[in-house]
Amino acid sequence: MAENAFIKLVPSSAKQTVTIEEVKDLFHYYKNITTKTGDQLNWQYGDTAFPYEIKETEDGKGKWFYLHSDHERYYAILIGVDTETVRSEDGQESEQVNIQITLPEKSTHGDKGKANEFAKFLAKKLQGELHLFNERIMYYYPRK
């Protein structure tokens, strides 16, 4: 059965909305900084830190994409952006943007580890509320 983690952009988050292109840009940034770390260490760390290729299908254009790997320890991770209606304590309804990270049934333990790492990276960059695969919640936004 597929597993899901969510990054929710709450009112205290750095941004209230995010597009799928902005999420892709964050993955490119992640790949870039890990490659630079590898260059400093004189080691091919970029390939180890990000063993995936970003791919997008026609039906998922603008809504979701997936990370695919040919490495023996990894398979795939799906990432999508969606909105949901939430009700605040005072009864006001509003739209909340979520980034969903899904591990398909064929995903490996390596995929789950990388998905957790990527989810934490995205949540920290966007100052969101991270709902992990094990249903625990991590808060990366300023709390009152």
N, C-alpha and C positions, 0 to 999 in steps of 0.2 A: 504494500500500500504506500502511496506517495506521502511524503512528509512536507509540512509547510512551516515557514517562519515568516514573520511580518515585521516591517518597519513602519510605524504609524507616525505621520507628521502631525503632532499635536499643536495647540496654539502657542506653546513656548518654544517650538522648534525654530531653527534658523530660517527655514522656508516653509510656506504653507502648501505649496504645490511643487511638483517635480514631473518632468516629462521622461519618457523612455530614453530619449536622446541624451538628457542630462545624466541619467543613470549610466548609460554607455560611456559617456565622457568620464565619469568617476572611475569606471573600470579601466579605461585607457590611462588615466592619471595613476591608478594603483599599479598598473603594469610598468609605467614609466618610472615611478619612484623605486620599485623593487629592482628594476634593471640598473638604475643608478647605484643602488646599494651594492649590487653584485659587481659593478665596475670598480667601486671603491675597495671591495674585498678581493678583487681579481678572481672572481668566481661567477659562473653562470647562474646566479640566484634568480634572475627574472624568469627563466624557464621553469624553475622549481616552484617559485612563489605563485606563478600564474600559468599553469599548464593547460590552458584552455584557449579556444578560438571563439570569438563572439560571432554568432550566426543568427540570422533572422529569416523567418519564412514570410511568404506573401500574406497569409491570413493573420499573422501576428504583427504585421507592420504597424508601428505606433502604439501597440499595446503590450507586447512581450517579445523577448528574445531568449536565446539559450546559449550557454557556454558548453562547448563540446570539446572533448579531449580524446586523442588517440593513444595517450599514455596508458600503460597497463593498470595503473592504480586508480584511474579516474574514468568517468563516463560522461555525465552531463549534469547541469544545473539549469533550471528554468527561472527566469526573472521577469516579473510583470508589474505594471503600475495600474492601480484601479482606485476608485473612490467608494466610500461608504457614507451613509447618513448616520450621524451620532447625535445623541441627545445629551446636553449638558445638565448639570445639577439644577439649574434654574428652569429647565424644560425647553430651552432653545434647541432647535435642530440645525445642524450644519453639516457641510460636506467635509470629510477627512480623507486625505490621500494616503494610500498604503502602497508599500512596495512589497510584493510577495515573492519569496524565494522558495521554490519547490524542488524537491529531490524526487525524480521518478523512481519507479520500482527497481530498475536496473542499477541505480546509483550505488556507489561503493562507500566504504567507510572513509576513504580519502575525500570523496565528494562532500560528505557530511562535514568533515573537518574544514575543508576549504569554504563551504557554504557558511559555516559559523564564523569563520575569519572574515569573509566578505561582508556578511550581515553586520558584524561589529564595526567594520570599517565604514560602511555606508551610514549606519546609525550615528556614528560619531561625527562624520562629516556633515550630516544633515541635522544633527541634534534631535534625533527622533526617539521614539519609544520602541525598543526591540523586544518582540515576542519570539523567543527561541523555539527550536524544534521540541525541546523537552517541556514546553509551556511555561518556562520561567520568563520573567520580564526584567529587562535592563533599561535603565533610564539614562539617556545621554543628553537630555535637555536640562536647562537651569530650572531647578525646582524651588518653590517658595517655602 
